[in-house]
Amino acid sequence: MAIKHQRALITGSNGFVGGWLIDYLQAKRYEVHGIDLQERSRYPSVAYHRIDLTDAAAIAAVVADLQSVTIIHLAGVSYLPDADLSPRRSIDGNIAGAMAVLDAVKVGAPAGRILLVGSAKEYSDSILSDGVTEVVPPQPTNFYGISKYAAELIGLQYFRQFGIDVRCTRSFNHTGPGQSPRFVCSEWARQVAAISLDRAEPFITVGDLNATIDFTDVRDVVKAYHLILEKGKPGEVYNVCSGSGVDLSWILGYLCDKAPMPIAVQYVDGKKREHKSNVKMIGSHRKLTGHTGWRPEIPLQRTLDELYEWWRGELGGGKKDEGGRINDEEKK
């Protein structure tokens, strides 16, 4: 069934995924509203509401005013080490924030539709497997995964007990132009871009590269989110993933090859993450594809190419559009 709600509310609208989602929904002729903590929106075309997610009353007022609205809940703690550093912050951001959105719909806009964006970190970090499906029982082993799984369970209970239209994702790794350098692909792309522009010495320090990761382009991810809301089913959980894995060492080599000079790679034990990660966990999007027809379309090579070019633009060596992204017409 097609979405009848042509108003969309994005929490965390100033973030990496939020910006791409705004572009996508506005191209679909949605009236897009955003909620975030900053004083103003990074995207002038959005009807912006500066609200802390813990302010349930303020969120309820916005949702009640919009009434029949589609909500994509992105806001919260998104960087795993931050959740480990402050478990209380991850609970406030990822659990209490989700509850504030759910309650706002339940009380003020019961015809609304909610997508709770979760994480593959809800699965166990001991999984060593291809084709992880949604029937694999979540067993999160870090505060980030725990908080995301708790929000999912609460959302599904709102669906069962109150009849609220809630759909959930367990989103695997995604990357693309505009991502924070706190995340691995963007960190390496930034460093290689700086080296290429003669702004850094030609060496990179890395930690353990012994991992095979499932990466999806952020533009495919936001398309999946829209299709889940348009064609997915209430009360269901969907993996959003590419269904294929790539070695971190390959990503590093691919990016380093873009520099006009050799780059020395130094392996440093101190750069290992404090939390345990899966050596290999590749998701299955069979359920998502079956319900919505979605499939990933953008190859990782193109994603990395454009992420690298975006960083060249940010560092002063490339052309950018008004939003700071690489001009799509130049990429074709």
N, C-alpha and C positions, 0 to 999 in steps of 0.2 A: 504494500500500500504506500503510495507516495505521501510525503510529508505535507500536511495541510498548514502547519505552523510556519509562516514565512518570516517570523522574527526569531533571531538566534541570539542567545546570551552566552558569551564565552567568559568563563572565569580564568584568570591568568592570561588575559588577552595581550599583555605586553611581552609575553615570553616567546621563545623560539617557535614552538608549534602554533601558538596563538596567532602570530603574524601571518603564517602561511594559511591557517584556517580562515582568517578574516578575508584574505584575497580570494580563496576558493568559494566561500559562501557568498561574498558580494558578487562574484561572477555568476552565481546562481540566482542573483537578484534578491538575496535576503537583506532585510534590515538588521544590521549587526550591532549589538550592544556588547560592551566589554566591562569587566570588573577586574581591577588590580589595585596594588598598593601605591603605585607612583602617583605623583601629583597630576600628571596628564598622560594621555595615551600617546604611544609612539606612532599611532596610525590615525591621522586626522579625520578619516572618513567614518570612524566608529563613534557611536553614541556611548560616551565613556562615563563610568561611575567609579569614583575612587572609594573603595570599601575594603576593610579588613575582613577576611573570611570568618573571623571569630565574632564579627558583629552580625549576629543572626537577624536582628530586627531590621537592619539596613538592607540586607540581602532580601528579606521577605518583602520589604516595601517595593524594591525594584521588580521582583518577580510578580507581585500582585498587580503592579501597574502595567506590566507587559501582557499579563494573562496567558493566552494561548501561545506558548513560547517553547522553542527547542533549546535546551541547555547543554552545552558541552563543558564538562567540569574538568579543567586542566590544572587549576591552581593547587598549590601546596608545595611541599618539599619534594624536589625532583632529583636532587643530587644525593646519592646514597651516603657518602661520608658525612654530609650535613645531618642526616637523620641519626647516624651513629654518634655524632658529636653531641647532639641534643635530642634525645628520644622524646622529651616532652614537646619540643617544637614539631616533631613529625606527627605526634598524636594530635596536637592542636590544628596543624595545617591540613593533614591528610584525613583524619577521622572526624574531628569536630567541624571542619570546613565542609566536608561532604554531607554531614548531618544538617548543617545550616541550609544547604541547597535543597536537600530532600524535604526538610520541614517547610521551607518556603513554598515549594510546589504543592505539598500536601494541603497546606492551609490556604494559600492564596491563588493557586493556579493548577487545580487538580487535572486539567486537561493537558498540562504540559508534558514534555518528554525529556528525559535526562539520559545523557551518556556519561557514565563514570569511567574515566580513563585510568586504568590500572597498569600493572607492570608484570613482566615476566619474572621479576624478582619475587613474585608470589610463589613460584615453584622452588623446589629444593635446590640448594647449591651443590648437591651431590649428584644431580642428574648428569649423565654422560650419554647423550642420545640424539639421534636424528628424529624428526617428526613428532615432537612433543605436542600432544593434543590437549584440549580442555578437560578431558576426563582424567588426566593425571592429577591426583590430589595435591593441592597447594600445601607446601610445607616451608614457609619462609623462615630464613635463619638470620635475618638482620632486621633492624627496626624499620627501615624503609619498606621492605617487603611485607612485614607484619602490619604496618599501618595501611598499606594499600589493600591487603587481603581483608582486613577488618572493615574498611570502607565498602568493599565489594559485598561482603556478607550483610552489612547493614542495608545497603541499597537493595539487595535482593529480598530482604525481609520487608522493606517498604513496598516492594512490588507484591509480595504474597499477602501481606496483612492489610495494606491500605489501597491496593490496586493502582499504585503509581506506576507509570510507564518508565521503567528503569532498564537500561541496557549497559553492559559492562565490557571493558576490554582488558586483556592482559597483553600490553604492548611490549614487543621486544625492542631491541636497540634501533634507534633511527637517527639519521644525521642529514646534513645538507647545509646549503649556504645560510649563514646567520647564526649558526650554533655557537654556544659559549665554548671557549677553549678549555673549559674544565672537563670536557668530554674528549675522548681519545682521538677520534678522527679530526676534529676541529683543532685540537692542540697540535697535532703533527702537521696539518695543513698550514696552520699559522706559522709554525717554525720554519717550514720549508719555504713559504712565501717570503718571510723575513730574510732568509739566507739568499734567496734568488734576487732580492732587491738590495743586497749588500748591507743589510741592517743587522745582521747577526753573523757570528762565526759559523763555518760550515761543519757543525757537529750537533747531534741531538742525543740527549740522555733518555733512556727508556728503562722500564722495569721488565717484568716477566712477560714475554710475548707468547707463551705457551697456551694459547687459547684460540678456539674457533668460534666466531661470533656470527649471529644472525642479524644483519643490518638491512634496514629498509630506508629508502629515500623519504624524507619528511613529506614531500608532495604526494607520494602514494599513501602515506599514513593519513593525511587529512581527508583524502578522497575516501579511504576506508571508513573513517569516522562518520562522514556524511552518509555513506551507503548503509552503514549499520542503523542509523536513525531513519533512513528512508525505506529500507527493505528488510532489515533485521527483525528480530522478534523480541518483544518485551520479556524481561526475566531471563535473558540469555547472556552468556559470557563468550567473548570472541577473542581468540589470539589474533593479533595484528603483527604479521611477520613476513619475511621474504620466503621462508621455507628452504633457504640454502645458507650455508656457512662459508665464512672466509677467514683464513688465518690472519691474526694481527700482524705477523711478520710480512705477509704479502701486502697489506695496506701500507705499512711503513715503507717497504721497498717501492711500491707504486708511486707514492708521493715523493720520495727522495729522488726518483728518476726525473722529476720535473725540474730540478735545479740545474743550472748550467755548469755546475762544478760538483765533484764527488762530495758526499756528506758522510762524515764519520759517525758511526752509531756507537755510543757508549752504554753498556748495560750496567745499571746501578741497582743493587739490592734494596737500597733505601727508598726506591720509587715504587716498590711493591705495595699494593693496596693492603690496608689493615684488615679488610674484610675478605672472606673467601669468595671466589667466583667460580662458575662452572668452567671447566676446561673445554667442554663442548656441549652446547645446548642449542639445538636448531628447532624452531617451531613448525607447526603445521597450520596452514590457513585453509585447510579443506572445509571446515565448517563455515568460515566466513565466505569462502568462494561459493559454497553450495547455497547459502541463504541469500547472498547479495550479488554474486557474479564478480566480485572484486578479485583482481590479481595484481601483484606488483608489476609495474611497467618500466620503471627507470632503472637501468643497470647501475651497479655500484661504481663502475668506472666513470660514468657520467656524473654521478653524485660527487665523487672525489675531485674530478676535474673542476666542477663548478664551485665546490667548497674552497679549493685552492685559489681559483680566480677571484672569489669573493674576498678572501683574505688579502690578495694582492691589491684589490680595490680599497679595502679598509686601511691598508698600510701605505697607500698612496701610489700604487703602481698600476691601476686598472680603471676601467670605466664602470660607473655604477648608475643605477636608475635613481629616481627620487627617494625610494624607500630604502636605499642602501644595498639592494640586491643586484646581482648581475643582470643586465638587460636580456630578457628572454629572446628578443629578436636577434641579438648578436650570437646566441647559442645555436641557432638553427642552421 
